[in-house]
């Protein structure tokens, strides 16, 4: 009996990278989901889901769902032509990052080759930023330590006194600032939700003043 082999060539239709919008560094393990799609792909998903039953909703890898690699890259294969919407998030980080929605288009050239679409997703971290100066002066205080009370997030101010603390859980937070030769200062703020940003400036008083 003659055996017949069918070669199936799978093609990348959409690819992209997920980055931390605060640092510009790639994000590993981010979940990228196709949330908007043409009817042809929607019907394909319905058929693909049938053998899995309830397990479909908990699967980490599906034709419409994937995770980023260590370099932040992701891709989707064999998508029909049309307009799509992608959602990128990091559920494992709680509210430390916001969710990003990006549009994408899949199309083919006159010769039938898929034009690979590239999508850049910059996830906004929940953060507090600002400037640290000496009281009565505009000059920034360098290497001041900024930390979130009760948790491990921290940062140091740069040569101009600017600081940014990223990846903070939303809610009421207290920032503590200390620098050599200065009294420790604190301020409270409320971060409204994932991806929220607040600005807090500090004016430090010299010890003994």
C-alpha positions as CSV (number, residue, x, y, z in Angstrom):
1,X,0.0,0.0,0.0
2,X,1.4,3.4,-1.0
3,X,1.8,5.9,1.8
4,X,1.0,9.5,1.0
5,X,2.5,12.4,3.0
6,X,1.0,15.8,3.1
7,X,3.4,18.7,3.9
8,X,1.8,21.5,5.8
9,X,3.6,24.7,5.8
10,X,2.5,27.0,8.7
11,X,3.1,30.7,8.2
12,X,3.6,33.5,10.6
13,X,0.8,36.1,10.0
14,X,1.2,38.4,12.9
15,X,4.3,39.0,15.1
16,X,5.4,41.6,17.6
17,X,7.1,42.4,20.8
18,X,5.9,43.4,24.3
19,X,8.0,46.0,26.1
20,X,7.9,47.7,29.5
21,X,6.9,51.3,28.7
22,X,8.8,52.6,31.6
23,X,12.2,50.9,30.9
24,X,11.9,49.9,27.3
25,X,13.0,46.4,28.2
26,X,11.3,43.3,26.7
27,X,8.7,41.5,28.9
28,X,8.8,37.7,29.2
29,X,5.6,35.8,29.9
30,X,3.1,38.5,28.9
31,X,-0.2,37.2,27.6
32,X,-1.2,38.3,24.1
33,X,-4.8,37.6,23.0
34,X,-6.6,38.3,19.8
35,X,-9.7,40.1,21.0
36,X,-11.1,41.3,17.6
37,X,-11.1,39.3,14.4
38,X,-12.8,38.7,11.1
39,X,-15.6,36.2,10.9
40,X,-13.5,33.7,9.1
41,X,-11.1,33.4,12.1
42,X,-14.0,33.4,14.5
43,X,-15.5,30.4,12.8
44,X,-12.1,28.7,12.8
45,X,-11.8,29.2,16.6
46,X,-15.2,27.7,17.2
47,X,-14.2,24.6,15.4
48,X,-10.8,24.4,17.1
49,X,-12.4,24.7,20.5
50,X,-14.8,21.7,20.2
51,X,-12.4,18.9,21.1
52,X,-11.2,20.7,24.2
53,X,-14.6,21.4,25.9
54,X,-14.2,23.5,29.1
55,X,-10.4,23.1,29.0
56,X,-10.3,25.6,26.1
57,X,-10.8,28.6,28.4
58,X,-7.8,27.6,30.6
59,X,-5.3,26.8,27.8
60,X,-2.2,28.9,27.8
61,X,-1.5,28.5,24.1
62,X,-4.2,28.6,21.5
63,X,-4.6,29.9,17.9
64,X,-5.8,33.2,19.4
65,X,-3.6,33.3,22.6
66,X,0.1,33.1,23.3
67,X,2.8,34.2,25.7
68,X,5.9,36.2,25.0
69,X,9.4,34.7,24.9
70,X,12.4,36.0,26.9
71,X,13.1,38.6,24.2
72,X,9.5,39.8,24.4
73,X,8.5,38.4,21.0
74,X,5.3,36.7,20.1
75,X,3.6,35.4,16.9
76,X,0.4,34.0,15.5
77,X,0.2,31.5,12.6
78,X,-2.1,31.0,9.6
79,X,-4.6,33.9,10.2
80,X,-7.2,34.8,7.5
81,X,-7.0,38.2,5.9
82,X,-8.7,41.0,7.8
83,X,-8.5,43.4,10.7
84,X,-7.6,42.2,14.2
85,X,-7.2,43.6,17.7
86,X,-4.6,42.4,20.1
87,X,-4.6,42.7,23.9
88,X,-1.3,42.4,25.9
89,X,-1.2,42.1,29.7
90,X,0.7,40.4,32.6
91,X,-1.9,38.7,34.8
92,X,0.8,37.2,37.0
93,X,1.9,40.8,38.1
94,X,-1.5,41.8,39.5
95,X,-2.0,45.5,39.0
96,X,1.6,46.4,38.5
97,X,1.1,46.9,34.8
98,X,-1.8,48.1,32.7
99,X,-3.3,46.4,29.6
100,X,-2.6,47.5,26.1
101,X,-4.9,47.2,23.0
102,X,-3.3,47.4,19.6
103,X,-4.9,47.1,16.0
104,X,-3.3,44.8,13.4
105,X,-4.0,43.8,9.8
106,X,-3.3,40.6,7.9
107,X,-3.2,40.8,4.1
108,X,-1.6,39.1,1.2
109,X,0.5,40.3,-1.7
110,X,-0.6,39.9,-5.4
111,X,1.4,36.7,-5.4
112,X,-0.5,35.2,-2.5
113,X,2.2,35.6,0.1
114,X,1.2,36.8,3.6
115,X,2.4,40.2,4.5
116,X,3.6,39.7,8.1
117,X,2.3,42.4,10.4
118,X,4.4,43.6,13.3
119,X,2.8,44.9,16.4
120,X,4.6,46.8,19.2
121,X,2.9,46.7,22.6
122,X,4.3,48.9,25.4
123,X,2.8,48.0,28.8
124,X,2.4,50.9,31.1
125,X,3.7,50.2,34.6
126,X,2.0,51.5,37.6
127,X,4.4,54.1,38.8
128,X,5.3,57.1,40.9
129,X,7.8,59.7,39.6
130,X,9.1,63.1,40.5
131,X,12.0,65.3,41.5
132,X,14.0,65.5,44.8
133,X,15.6,68.8,45.7
134,X,17.2,70.3,48.8
135,X,14.8,72.6,50.6
136,X,15.0,76.2,49.3
137,X,17.0,75.1,46.3
138,X,16.1,74.0,42.7
139,X,19.2,71.8,42.4
140,X,18.4,68.1,42.4
141,X,19.6,65.7,45.0
142,X,21.4,62.8,43.4
143,X,21.4,59.2,44.7
144,X,18.5,59.8,47.1
145,X,16.8,56.5,47.9
146,X,13.0,56.3,47.2
147,X,11.1,53.3,48.5
148,X,7.5,52.2,48.9
149,X,6.6,51.7,52.6
150,X,5.7,48.1,53.3
151,X,7.0,46.6,50.0
152,X,10.2,46.1,48.1
153,X,9.9,48.6,45.2
154,X,12.6,51.2,45.3
155,X,14.7,53.5,43.1
156,X,17.5,56.1,43.3
157,X,17.4,59.6,41.9
158,X,19.7,60.6,39.1
159,X,22.1,63.5,38.8
160,X,19.2,65.9,38.3
161,X,17.2,64.5,41.2
162,X,14.7,62.8,39.0
163,X,13.3,59.4,40.1
164,X,10.8,56.8,38.9
165,X,9.5,53.8,40.9
166,X,7.8,51.3,38.6
167,X,5.8,48.1,39.1
168,X,3.8,49.3,42.1
169,X,0.5,47.7,43.2
170,X,-2.4,50.2,42.9
171,X,-4.0,51.7,46.0
172,X,-2.9,54.0,48.8
173,X,0.9,54.1,49.0
174,X,3.5,56.0,51.1
175,X,6.8,56.9,49.6
176,X,9.9,57.3,51.9
177,X,12.8,59.4,50.7
178,X,16.3,59.4,52.3
179,X,19.7,60.8,51.3
180,X,23.0,61.2,53.1
181,X,23.0,64.4,55.1
182,X,19.2,65.0,54.9
183,X,16.2,64.1,57.0
184,X,13.9,61.4,55.8
185,X,10.7,62.6,54.2
186,X,7.5,60.9,53.3
187,X,4.4,61.5,51.2
188,X,1.2,59.5,50.5
189,X,-0.5,59.1,47.2
190,X,-3.3,56.9,45.7
191,X,-2.7,55.0,42.5
192,X,-6.1,54.5,40.9
193,X,-5.5,51.3,39.0
194,X,-3.1,49.2,36.8
195,X,-1.0,51.5,34.6
196,X,-1.7,54.6,36.7
197,X,1.0,57.3,37.2
198,X,1.4,59.9,39.9
199,X,4.0,62.6,40.4
200,X,5.4,63.4,43.8
201,X,8.2,66.0,44.3
202,X,10.2,66.1,47.5
203,X,12.2,69.0,49.2
204,X,14.6,67.5,51.7
205,X,15.8,69.4,54.8
206,X,19.4,69.1,55.8
207,X,20.1,67.4,59.1
208,X,20.7,69.9,61.9
209,X,18.9,72.7,60.1
